[in-house]
Structure formats: structure tokens, C-alpha cells
Amino acid sequence: MIYLSKAEILSRILTAEAEAESTLKKATEKAQNILSNARSQAAEIIAEARSSGQESARTIVEAAKSKAGEEADAVSADGDEKIIAIKNNSDSRRPDAVDVVLASFMDE
């Protein structure tokens, strides 16, 4: 068995404490770096998700506007056709309507 003097024991204890303190300091720095990198990556992921979501929403809105425009054009064209048909129909019946109105005045 090896016997150490009190001075050697104290020296080894101080050395071990210094090594432990150094290890703890390195571990703390490493943990802070990991945390900082994780926060940075999380911020990048959030920014990418927002950008992607906004682009997706913009695409959906543009598609909806385009479809609504096409439907409005179709409804407008249909309405224009009906207006023309009504006008043409009324033009052909105008003389008969005038005769009916005049006949009703004459009967009175």
C-alpha cells in the first residue's frame, strides 16, 4: 500500500477540483452553444414555415380569384345573351303591344 503525505493528498484534491471545474466550464459552454444553435435553427424553421405558408396561401387565393373571374365571365356572357334575347323578342312584339294599348284606349 502506498501512503501519501497530507501535502500530496491536498495537491491531488486541488488538481481534481481544478480539473472538475474546467470540465464543468467546458460542459457549460458546450451546452450554451448547443442551445444557441438550436434556437437559431428553430428561428430558421419558423421563418421557412411562415414563408411557405404565405406562398401557399397566396397560390390558393390566386387560384380562387382566377376561378371566380372565369365564373363571373360565364355568368356575364349568359346574362348578355338573355338580354339580347329579351330585346329581340320585345322588338318583334312591340307592334302587337302598341295595338293592344291603343285598342284599350279606344274602348274607353
WOHU-V513388 format. One record per residue. RES is the residue in one small letter. NEAR is the number of other C-alpha atoms within 8 Angstrom. Layout:
<<RES,NEAR> <RES,NEAR>>
This chain:
<<m,2> <i,3> <y,4> <l,7> <s,6> <k,6> <a,7> <e,8> <i,9> <l,8> <s,8> <r,8> <i,8> <l,8> <t,8> <a,8> <e,8> <a,8> <e,8> <a,8> <e,8> <s,8> <t,8> <l,8> <k,8> <k,8> <a,8> <t,8> <e,8> <k,8> <a,8> <q,8> <n,8> <i,8> <l,8> <s,8> <n,8> <a,8> <r,8> <s,8> <q,8> <a,8> <a,8> <e,8> <i,8> <i,8> <a,8> <e,8> <a,8> <r,8> <s,8> <s,8> <g,8> <q,8> <e,8> <s,8> <a,8> <r,8> <t,8> <i,8> <v,8> <e,8> <a,8> <a,8> <k,8> <s,8> <k,8> <a,8> <g,8> <e,8> <e,8> <a,8> <d,8> <a,8> <v,8> <s,8> <a,8> <d,8> <g,8> <d,8> <e,8> <k,8> <i,8> <i,8> <a,8> <i,8> <k,8> <n,8> <n,8> <s,8> <d,7> <s,7> <r,8> <r,8> <p,7> <d,7> <a,8> <v,8> <d,8> <v,8> <v,8> <l,8> <a,8> <s,8> <f,7> <m,6> <d,5> <e,4>>
